[in-house]
């Protein structure tokens, strides 16, 4: 019943959101300028200073990396002479935001590559972070913050969370500005919708032509090309004017069902056709009792044909209550449907099954997404 009430609240909230969506929103809420995006950075490094919880000598990758690192400091040593569990090989990842400038700090994530037990207390050595174009964009270094631990003692262990993954807050420094692609000639730029939709794209183009005084054409459901008569002298001001243009986005009739949590979320435009739902509750209960049969005279005159026997006795009980009917008129919403199903005391799981059946019957005028 608690989950059922939660589902009703979510659907009611979706209805209120649909009413709010009838008001125009700023273009920046539903779209972005192409080229303004995050960029993934990765790098390979070493974490040192571990208290015997690093990689074992079986990981030749770590041993060779330590030997290579020491050679940069004038220490030449064979990898076969290294035997320490105070070092771990790791992969370092970060996200380079748009418009990042040299010297800006980034958070980095550090994940173990070998068989290290824990990265707690370790320090990340200087690690170059490269982008997909193999260019260096940032350098990472610093002490790790690990939100877990692992303790071993006399064959017993205790672990919390994942001690082989950590973070270095503000551990990377940007060395190269983030790449941008706002238009090669300066005469145009592209606006990309977060949720591609042909109707919304056309409305965006129309609103840009009417409110921003630029040429705008919807190239497809997810992109609108904006063209300036002359290259703007202040590109920041031009983009600010574009992203604040009011747009009325089109809504897609959609119902999202999460079977794991029993959550049902419906948009305001979802309508139902005329449908009748019959819900029955057939229960068959089989109860078996095992009785022991002990013949008289077994101990007086034993025989191979006479002995103790276990006799099962089954009782079958069938409960078939009268099926309950629910009729939904054409044009009703999913919220109306669930309110009607609540009246006959259906659980959230049953409601999900009913929604699937209504979609199969063709009475659900919208998209049903099952997660």
N, C-alpha and C positions, 0 to 999 in steps of 0.2 A: 504494500500500500504506500510505503514511503517513496519507493522509486516511481510509482504511478503518479503520485502528487508532484514529484520533481519533473516528470515528463510533461505534465499539464502546465507547470510554471514555465518550462522552456518554450512550449508552444505559445503560451500567452505572451511571453517576452518577444518571441519572433513576430507575433502579430503587432505588438507595439512598435517594434523596429520597422515593420513594413509600413506603418503609418508615418513614421519619421522619415522613411526613405522617399515619401512622396514629395518632400521638399528638396529643392536643388542643393547639390553639394559642390564643393570646390573641386576643380579638376585634379588637384594634387592628391585628393583622397582616393581616387579611383585609377590614377595613372601616374606614370613617371616619364621623365625625358630620357630617351634612349642614350646610353653612354654614361648615365649617372647610376652606377651600380657598385656593389661590393666586389672585391677581387680576392680569391683564395691564395694564400701563401703557404708554402711548405718548406721544410728543411730537415736535415739529418744532423743530430748532435749527440753529445755525451753529457750525462748527469754524473757528477762526482760527489764525494763526501758521504756516501751511503755507509751505514753501519753494518757491513757484511750482508746486505740484502740486495746487492746488485747482480749482474749477470755472472754465471759461472764460467770457468775456463773452457767449457765445451763450445761457447759461442765465439767462434773464430772472428766473427765480424767485430765484436767489441774489443777483443784483444788486439786485432790489427789496427783498429781505430785509435786505441790508446798509444800504440807504438808510433803511428803516424803523427799524432798530436805532439808527443814528446820530441820527435825529430825536429819540429819547428822551433823548439827551444834549445836545440843543440845537444839533446840527449839521444844517443843512438843505442837502441836496445832491441834485441830479438823478441818477436812476439812469443816465442816458446819460453822465455824467461819471465813472463808476466803471469801472475796467479793471484788475482785480487778480486774480491766481490764487492768492492767499494765503488765500482763504476757500472753504469748501465747505458746501453745504446737506446736512443729514443728518436721518435719522429716529432717534430715541432710544427704546429699549425697556427695560423693567425688569419684574420680577416682585415684586408686593407680597404677602409671605407673610401667613398668618393671624395675628391677634393683634399685628400690627405697630403700634407706638406712635409718637407724634410724636417726632422726633429720631433715630429708628433709621436706620442707613445701609444703602443698597442698592447692588449692582453694576448698572451700566447698560451696554447694548450700543449702539454707534453705527455706523450704516451710511450710506454715501454715497448721495445722490439724483441728483446730476448726473454730469458727466464728469470728476470729480476723479481724478487718477492715483494719489494716495496721501494718507492721513491721518496719516502718520508725523510726529511732532513737533507736532501740533495740540493746541489747547485748546478744549474745549467751553464755549460761552457758556451763561449761565444759561437753562435750558430747563424749562418746566413740563411735568409728566407727568400726564396725565389717565387716568381709568379709563373703562370702557364707558359709565358714566352721565354722562360729560362733566364730572365733578367733578375738581378738582385734588387729587392725593394726595401728590405728591412734587415736589421741585425738584432738577435735576441740573446739575452743573458740575464741571469739572476737566480735567487733562491726560489725553490718550489714551494707552493702551498698545496698540500695534499689533504683532501677531505676524508681520509680513511687511514686505517692502520692494520698491521698484521703482526702478531706476536707468536713466537715459537718458544716452547720450553718443554724439554723431556718428552718429545713426541707429540705434544698437544699444541694446538694452535687456536688463535682467536682472530677473526678478521671482521672488519667493518667497512662497508662500501667497497671502493676499488682503489687500493693503495698504489697501483701501478699507473695511475693517471693523475696528473696534477696540472696546476696553472701557475703562471708567473705574471702577476698583475703589473701592468705597465712595463713588461719585460722586454719589449721590442721597440726599437727606435727606427722610424721611417728614414730611409736614405734616398729614396727616389719618389717623386710625386706620382700619384695614382693616374693611370692613363684614362683619358676621356675621349668620347667620340660624339661631339655635339654638331657635327656637320663639317664636311671637308671644305666647302666653299664659303661658309658663313651666311649663305642665303636661306638655308633650310635646317630644320631639325625634326625629329620624329618623336611623337608622343605614344607610349606603349601602355595599353590597358592592362591592369592586373587581372581582370576577368574578361577575356575576349567575348565580344557580343556585337553583332552587326548593327543592331538598333542603337546601342549605346555609342558605338564608334561614329555613326552618322550624326547623332545628337551632339557629340563632342565637336565634330567638324563644323556643324551649323552654329554652335555657340561661339566657337573661335572666330568665325567669319563675322558674326554679328557684334560680339563684345570686344574682341581684340583687334579688329581691323586688319587681319592677315588672311592670306590664302590658305585654306585648309581642305585637304581631301582625305577621306577614309580609304586607305589602300586595301585593307581587309578588316576582319573582325577585331584584330588586336592592335592595329597601328594606324595612326593618323599623321600624315605628312603636313608640316607647317612650313610655308614659304613666305619669306619677307621680300617686299618690293626692293628694298635696299638693305645691305648688311647693317644690322643694328650696331650703333656705336657702343652701347652698354648692353652686353649680352645678359648680364645678371638681371637688369631691370626688365628686359624683354621676357625672360623666362618667368620672372616673378609675376608679370602681368598675365602670362599664359596660364600658369598653374592656379591662379585665383579666379579664373573664369567659371561662372556657375553652370552646372550641367545636371540634367535630370536623368540619372541612370535607369536603364530598363531592368526590371526584375525578372528572374527566371523562376518559374513555378517548380519548386524543388522540395522534396522531403528527404531528410537525412536520418538514417536509422543506425544506431550503434547497438549491435546485438550483445556485445560483451558487457556494456553498462546498462542496457535497457533504456537508452535515451532516444527520444524522438523529437526532432526539430523541424518545424515546417515554416515555409515562407508564407507571406500574406496572400500571394496570388494563387495558391493551390486550391483548386475546386474539385468537388466530387460530382460524379454523375448519379443518377437515381440508382440506388443499390439497396438490397435487403440482405441482412447478415443473420445467419442462424448459428447459434453457438450451443453445443450440447456438452454433456459431461458424463461420458460413459466410464464407469469404473468396474473392473472385475478383480475381485480379491480371492485368492486361493490360499487356504490355510491347511497345512498338512500336519497331523499328529501321528507320531510313531508309537504303536502299542506293542507290548511284548506278550507273546502267547506262550504260556508254559503248560504243556500237557501234564495230566496227572499220571503218576506211576513211573516217571522217568528214572528216578533213583531206585525204584524197586525192581523194575525189569528193563534195564537199558537196552536199546536197539539202535541200529544204524538208521532206521527209518523214522525214528521218533526223536525230536529235539526241540530246543527253544527256537522260536521264529519271531522276527520283527515284522509287524503288519502295519503298513501305512494306511491312514484313514484321512482322506481329503474332503474338505468342506469348501464348496464354491458358492460365492455370494456375488450377485450382479446388481449394480445400482445404475439405473438408466433414467435420470430425471428428465423432465420435459424440456426440450430445447427452447432457448429464449431467442426471440426475434427482435431485430433492430432495423428500422427502416429509415434511410437517409434520403431526403429530397434532393433533387438536382440543384446544383449551385452551392451546396453546403461546403464548409471548410473542414480541414482536418481537425481543428479544435472542436467543431460541432460533433464530429464523429467520435472523438475520444470522450467527450462529455456524455454522449449516448452510451458508449461502451462502459463507461464508469458506472452507469446506472445499473448494469447487469453484473457488476463486480468482476470485470475481467482484469487480469494482471497485465503488467507491461509487456511481458513476453507474448501473451496472447494478442495484445494490441498490435505488436510488430507482425505477427503471423497474419492477422486480419488485413493489415496494410498491404502486405505482399499479395494476398489473395485478391484484394480490390484492384491492385495494379494489373494482375494477370487477367482479371475480368474486364479490363479496359475502362473502369469507372473512376480511376485516379488521373485527373487531367494535370499531369506534371511529371517530373523526373523523380524516381525513387532511387536513392543512393544508399546502399547497405555497406556499412563499414565493418 
